[in-house]
Amino acid sequence: MRTDLVTVIAGGLLLLEALGVAALTLVQLLAVIGGDTAELATAIALLVLTAIGAAAVAAFGVAALRDRSWGRSGGIVTQLLILAVAIGAATGSYAHPLLGLQLSIPAVITLVVLITAVRRAGLRRPADGDADG
């Protein structure tokens, strides 16, 4: 089976996001080790959740590369969550519109590529009942 270029791009973008979340995990780990946290238990919980998030996004990326629908679906949900965070960053009490924009642009691009990959995967599959003619 030949892998579609859009599928490769979608999986690659998800893997890049996973790398970014993994880097955030490392920053959080260094903060915990360096004692740069207000509440240790909360910092550790956030560290664990961020590591789980990095692993999940990486799994979505690998699955998308393998043309698995659950990887694309998980990737789409991830982009919607990133967009929710971006909106909060741009409009919250301590708003940073530039940060919101920096988060939203890659999320929108990845979302469009993932939806395109979903559409193309749907076109590659034969419709139910067409096999009998």
C-alpha positions in Angstrom: 0.0 0.0 0.0 1.4 3.4 -1.0 1.3 6.1 1.7 -0.4 9.3 0.6 1.7 12.5 1.0 -1.0 14.2 3.0 -1.0 11.3 5.4 2.8 11.6 5.9 2.5 15.3 6.4 -0.3 14.9 9.0 1.6 12.3 10.9 4.8 14.3 10.7 3.0 17.4 12.1 1.6 15.4 15.0 5.1 14.0 15.7 6.5 17.5 15.7 3.8 18.6 18.2 4.6 15.5 20.4 8.3 16.7 20.3 7.1 20.1 21.5 5.1 18.6 24.4 8.0 16.4 25.3 10.2 19.5 25.4 7.6 21.2 27.7 7.8 18.0 29.9 11.6 18.4 30.2 11.2 22.1 31.2 8.7 21.1 33.8 11.1 18.4 35.1 13.9 20.8 35.4 11.7 23.2 37.3 10.8 20.4 39.7 14.4 19.3 40.2 15.5 23.0 40.6 12.9 23.7 43.2 11.3 26.3 41.0 7.7 25.3 41.9 5.2 26.8 44.3 3.5 23.5 45.1 5.5 20.3 44.6 2.6 17.9 44.4 0.8 20.0 41.8 4.0 20.4 39.8 4.6 16.6 39.8 1.0 15.9 38.7 1.3 18.4 35.9 4.6 16.9 34.9 3.0 13.4 34.7 0.0 14.6 32.7 2.2 16.5 30.3 4.3 13.4 29.7 1.2 11.3 29.1 0.0 14.0 26.7 3.3 13.8 24.8 3.1 10.1 24.5 -0.6 10.3 23.3 0.2 12.9 20.6 3.2 10.8 19.5 1.0 7.7 19.3 -1.5 9.7 17.2 1.3 10.7 14.9 2.6 7.2 14.4 -1.0 5.9 13.9 -1.7 8.7 11.4 1.5 7.7 9.5 0.2 4.2 9.4 -3.1 5.5 8.0 -5.1 4.5 11.1 -8.3 6.5 11.5 -7.9 6.6 15.3 -4.6 8.5 14.9 -6.2 11.1 12.7 -9.2 11.4 15.0 -7.0 11.8 18.1 -5.0 14.3 16.2 -8.1 16.3 15.3 -9.2 16.3 19.0 -5.7 17.4 20.0 -5.8 20.4 17.6 -9.2 21.4 19.0 -7.8 21.3 22.5 -4.8 23.4 21.4 -7.2 25.9 19.8 -9.1 26.1 23.1 -5.9 26.8 25.0 -4.9 29.4 22.3 -8.2 31.2 22.7 -7.8 31.2 26.5 -4.2 32.6 26.1 -5.4 35.3 23.8 -8.5 36.4 25.8 -8.0 35.3 29.4 -7.3 37.5 32.5 -3.6 37.5 31.7 -4.1 37.7 28.0 -1.2 37.3 25.6 -2.7 37.6 22.1 0.7 36.9 20.4 1.0 33.7 22.4 -2.5 32.7 21.4 -1.7 33.4 17.8 1.6 31.4 18.0 -0.4 28.4 19.4 -3.3 28.7 16.9 -1.5 29.0 13.6 0.2 25.5 13.8 -3.0 24.0 15.2 -5.1 25.3 12.3 -2.6 24.1 9.7 -2.4 20.7 11.3 -6.2 20.5 11.6 -6.7 21.3 7.9 -4.1 18.7 7.0 -5.7 16.1 9.2 -9.2 16.7 7.8 -7.7 16.5 4.3 -6.1 13.2 5.2 -9.5 11.9 6.6 -11.2 12.9 3.4 -8.6 11.3 1.2 -8.7 8.1 3.3 -12.5 8.0 2.8 -12.1 8.3 -1.0 -9.6 5.3 -1.0 -12.1 3.0 0.7 -14.7 1.3 -1.4 -18.3 2.2 -0.5 -20.4 -0.5 1.2 -22.4 -2.6 -1.2 -20.3 -1.6 -4.3 -18.2 -4.8 -4.2 -21.1 -6.9 -5.5 -21.8 -4.6 -8.4 
